[in-house]
């Protein structure tokens, strides 16, 4: 059976039941550091392999070796050290090329391909669209595979949460999250950290009567009790339960006493409460 938060996702047809196959894209979740995730992506048709972010090299190398894979690409979401710490070692070992935001090239040295919002990039026959999700950092990007319905959101969108706004503004972050909210609700969400239990605890303080949150919370708690990741979520589930995506929804606004307020301002209030939580 699939070792995943959502057992309805198909397993890849090999000896690794934890691998997920979406369309022609095979996805391997690689825990790194204390709570980071990197993701190995393999195009089933061509065998091309990329990793989303490089928190540390050793677990990524081990996951590749267990499958007999090489590494062609390293796709970076943003410049923070816990997402690029293993970059140099992976490049040295595999000769992988590095892709990241053109606007952040000065903080992502050694880019082989610099990309901008709206560009389509290829991993073999699998195609992803670059989305600018600035807020957590300026020039943070996410990768959306429309055919596979998969979003790799880095530290922009978490399960039941979002990244702390370090470099942008609350309005900027809300605009970025709003882009993601417009994706197909069936799109799977693969984020950069396992922060979900803490996010769940906070979300319950905002909307304690949210039935979707209660249902999702039970699944999350069971997954973590069993030592399983809580990724992937879906855009649909996050729209129903994630307070950071619900700033324009009347029940959340009412819970905060901000009925009819600008959603960006409502988002800012939720973010401030989480920062102090």
Order of alpha helices (4+ residues) and beta strands (2+ residues): beta-beta-beta-beta-alpha-beta-alpha-alpha-beta-beta-beta-beta-beta-beta-beta-beta-alpha-beta-alpha-alpha-beta-alpha-alpha-alpha
